[in-house]
Amino acid sequence: MKHIVYLNNYMLEELFEVRKNQEIYSQAANNKIGAIRKSLEINSCEVKIISSGLVNNNSLRIFKTINSSKDRNLIYSGIVDLSFFNILTSIFFSFKEVNRINREKQIDNIIFYNYKPEVAWVAWLSKKILKIPITIEYEDGYYSTQAISKIKKYIFTFTEKIVSKNVDSAILVTSKLKGRVNVKSIVVRGVVDNDFIGGSSLKKYNNSKIKIVYSGGIDRERGIEVLLNSLNYIEDDFELIITGRGNLEDLVRSNKDNRINFLGFVDYKKVKEVIQNADILINCQLENHNFGDASFPSKIFEYMATGNRIISSKVSDIECFAKECFYFYSNDNSKELASAIKQAIYDVKHNIDRYGNNTKNLCKNNTCESVGKKIIEIL
């Protein structure tokens, strides 16, 4: 049995009660981290999570390192709640926990989630001082991100430059990142975990109004403008349910198309219910945006688990991943997206299951069990 420590920003709601900042919570990150953890545990690994536990309220409060009351293998790092010092103190207390855990039972590998300084430097210290092999779970490369300040971008890219020279292996979210690593690596775009949604067979059309769902970030790189523009080329009646938050929420709210039902940010339980009850699910993350060179739309794996029809842009390497499973459109073209929507609507109404068996096979190839086996091979 391998003993693994996983450094990341995983947080349960219990932490908000103590540290008073729900803005730090990311359901998408939690889902990815939880799926990787389960993939390892189901393949006979013992996994302890050390969460950076960061908040940025500038309250000057000192928060001690604490164990989760709901998860015996989850530890929240201590911090001093003050900009910049919160990162430094998180690094210090996280490394202290790694050292403690390693003394109790030797750690076989440390996996750290992205090149954020609060986890990457802990991994670096663990490699340098404790001689523990380290593995980067690499996505959302900050070299490609424009929506952060120059200072943050410099810190993140400097961290990547130094720490990347010391990693032993890499878990990549897209094959497009292979050129940025020179160690043994595997591509894990995501994990189909039926515990999230439960899975289902494709529903039969029952003459009710067709439900089309987009769930995710409401911003430019996620393609929300492309989706809204596509409605101008579609005459069919349906309900387009949009959930999420972002800097283009006002654009969605101001749209006069009465087919749109914008729910805004809703809890994850509601999101699961909405996508489970959909007929068609849409991923419109921009194909022609550099963010896609270091990311993969994680919602795809939740979409797949529902058994519903999926329409997607050709962002990242998704066409290579699922070319016989989804309805695709190219070049962030709203007219092409409209055509894909109209084709999917036609198939729903006529009970045509164009890609069902292929998608089921794709799900089987990306379960926790199969993904975990691939990860263990490089550790």
N, C-alpha and C positions, 0 to 999 in steps of 0.2 A: 504493500500500500504506500503510495506517495503522499508525503506531507507537504501541502502547498499553502502558501500565504498569498492572498489576493489583495492588492492595494488598489483602492478605487474610491469613488464618491457615493457608494451605496448608502441609502438612508431610508429608514422607515419613519412613519409619521410621529412615532414616539419622540424623535429628536427635536421636532418643531416645538413641542411643549416645553422643552428645556432651553433651546437656543433661539426660539422666537423669530424664525425667518423661513417661511414656506417657499420663498423664491429660489432657494437652493435646491429644491426638490425637482428631479427629472425622472418622470416615469419611463421614458424611453431608455435612459441609461440604466435604471433599475432593472428593466426587462432584459437588456443585453447581459448585464452582469449576472443576474439571477440564472439566466439560461446557460451561460458558460459554467457557472458554479455547479449547476445541476448536472451538466454534461460530464464534468469531472467526477462528481460524487457517484454518479450512476456507474462509473467505470473504476470504482474502488479507490478513489482518492479521498483523503481527508483535507478539507478546505476551510481555512480560517480567513475571514475578511477583516481587514483593517481599513475603515473608512476615514478619509481625511476630516470629515465632520465640520467642514468649513462653513462659517457664516460671515457676513460682512456688514454688520450693523454699526460698527465703530462704537460699541457700548463700553469698551475697556474691560468688560467682564472676563474673568478667567474661568474657563470650563475645563474640568478634569477629564482625563481619559475614563470612559465608562463602558461597561459591557451592556449590550442590548438586553432588555428584559424579555424580548420576544424571540430572540435567536441566540442560542448559546455560542455560536461560532462567529458572531459579529461584534466587533469592537469599534467604538467611535473615538478617534484621537482627541486628546486634549488640545485646546487652542487658547490664545489670547485674542479676543475679538477686537482687532484693530487692523486696518488695512496694512498689508505687507507683513506685519508681525503675525497675523493669523496663519499665513503660509509658513513662515519660519518656525513657529511653534508647533504647527501640525507636523512638519518634517521631523522635528526633534522628538516629539512624543510618539509618532508612528514608528520611528526607528527604534526607540526605546522598547516598544512593544514587540517589534521583530526580534530584537536581541533577547528579550525575556522568553518569548515562545521558542526560539532556537535553543536556548539553554535547557528548556524542559524537554524538548524533543527536536532533533535535528530537522531543519527545513530542507526539503529536496529541491524546491524551486519557488521563486517569487514571480508572480504574474502582476504586471502593473498596467492600468487602464489609461492609455494615451500618455502623451508627454507633458502633462500638467506638472508643474514643479513640485506640488505638494505630494505627489506619489512617485514621480520619476527620480527625484533626488534621494528619496528613501531607498528605492531599489538600488541606485548607484552606491550609496553608502553600504548597503547590505552586501553588495558584490565586493566592494573594495575592502571592507573591514571584516566581514563575516564569511567571505568567500562562497556565498550562496549564488548559484546560477540564477539569472534573471531573464524574463520573457516579456516583451512588449506586446500588449494587445493594441494594435495600431489602427487608428481611424481618425477622421476629422482633423487631418494634418494642419497645424497652425500656419505652415508656410503658404497655404492656399486660402486662408481665411482673411477676408477684408473687414469684417464687422467687429473688430476689436481695436483698441487703441494701439498706437505705435509702440508704446512702452511695454504693454502686455505681449504684443507680437514679438518684440525683441527678446523678452524674458523666455517666452515659450520656445522660440526657434533656437535660442542659445542653449536652453535645456536639452532640446532634441539633439543638437550638434554634439554636445559632450556626452550625454548619457547613451546615445545610440552607438557610440564606439565601444561600449562595454556590455551590450546585450548578447545573450547566448542564442536566443531564438525569437521568432516573431509570429504572432497570430494576426493576419492581415484581413481587413474587412473587404478589400477589393484587390483583384489581381493587378490593378493599376499601380499599387504601392510596391510591387516586387522590385522595381528599379531603385527604391530608396532603402533597401536592406541588403546586407551582404552576409547574412547568417541563415541557417536553416529556417524555413518558414512554411506555413500553410495558410490557405485562404479560408476563413470562416466568415461568411457574409452575415450569418445569423443562425438562429435555431428555431425550429418549429416545436413549440412546447404546447401540447394540447391542454395542459393545465391552465393556460392563460384563457383559452376560449372554449375548448371542449370539442371542436371539430364538428362538421356536419356534412351531410350529402347535399348536392345541389337541389335547391327547392324547385318545385313545379310552379309554373305561372298560374295564378288563380284569378286573373282579370282585375286585380287591385292595382292601385297606382304603383308604378315601379319606383323602387328606392335606390338611388345612387349615393354613395358615401365617399367623401374625402375627409380623412382624419389626419391631423399633423400640424406642422408649423404654418402660420398664416403670414408668410413673408415671400420675398421675391424668389430666392433660390429654391424654395419648395414648389414654385410654379403656380401659385394661386391665381396670378393674372392670366396665365395661359388657360386655366380651367374656366375662369369667368368669361373670357373672350370667346371660348368655344361655344358658349350658350347661344351666341348670335347666329350660329349656323345650324341650329337644331330646332325643329318645330315640334318634335314629340313632347307629350306631356309626361312629366315625372316629378319626383321630389328629389332635389339635390340637398342632402344633409351635409353640412360642413361643421366640423368640430376642431377646436384648437385655438391658439392665441399667437399673436405676432404683430409686427409693426404695420401690417396691411389690413388689420381688422376693420378699420373705417371704410376701406374700399369695398369689403364684402358687405358691410351693413348698408352702404349707400346704393348698392346695386338694386335696380328696380325690378329685376326678373322675379316674378312671383313663384317660380319653381324652387327658389333657394330657401332653405330653412337653416339659418345660421344659429347654432347652439352655443358658440363660443367655447370657452374652456369648461370642460366637464370632467368629473372624476373618472378614474379608469374603469370602474365597474360599469358606468354608463357608456363609455366608449366601446367596451366589449359587447354590450347589448346592442348598440347601434350597428356595429359592423357585422355582428352575427345575423341581424335581421335584414341586412341589405340584399339587393339583387346583384348590384354591380359595385365594385370597389375601385377607387382611382388613386394611383400614385403619379403625381405630375411634377416631381422634382426635376429641375432644369437639367437637360442634357448638356447644354452649352454653357456651363458655369464651372469654374475651376474647383468649387467645393466638391463636385462629384468625382474628382480625381482621387479624393481621399475619404470618401464616404460611400455608404450603401444604404438605401432606404429600409430601415429595420421594420417598418410597418408591413412590408411585404410578407414577412413570416407570420404575422398575426392574420393578415388577409388570407394567406394560403390555408391556414388552419380552419377557416370557416367553410371552405369548399365553394365559396362564391366566385363569380366571374371577376377577373382582375384586368384592368386597363393600366398600362404603364408607359411612361416615357422610356427612352433608351439611355437613361442616366447610368454612369459608371459602367460596369460590365454585366448589367442585368440581362441584356439580350442573350449573351453567351450562357448565362446562368439558367435562363428560363425561356428560351426562344420558342418552344413548342407548347407553352403553358398559358401565356397571357396574350391579350390584344395589345399590340404595340403601336405607337406613333413616333414620328421622327422630328428632330430639329426644333423641338419646342413649338411646333406649328399648331395653332389653335384649330385650323380647319381639319388637319389630320386627326387631332384629338376628337373633334366633333364626329368625324367619320367612324372612328373606333367606338364612340359612345352609341351612335346610331346602329352600328352592327351588333353591339352587345345587347341593345334594347330589342332588336329584331330576334336575336337568339333566345332571349328571355321569353318573349311572347310566343315563340314557336317551340319552346322547350328543346332547343338545340344545345347539346353539351359538347362544344367544340374542342375543349382542352382538358376536360375533367380527369381522365385517366392519367394523362401526362403530369398534371398538377399533383395528383395523389402520389405518384412515384417520386416526384420532386420532394414532397413532404417527407416521405420515408427516408430519402437520402440525407435529410437535414434534421433528423431527430436528435435528441440529447445523446442517445447511445452512440450513434454513428459519428457525431461531431466530437464527442469526448474521446473516442478511440483515435481520431486523427490528431487531436491536440497532444495526447500522451506520447505519441510517436516522436514528437520534436522536443519534449521536455527532458 
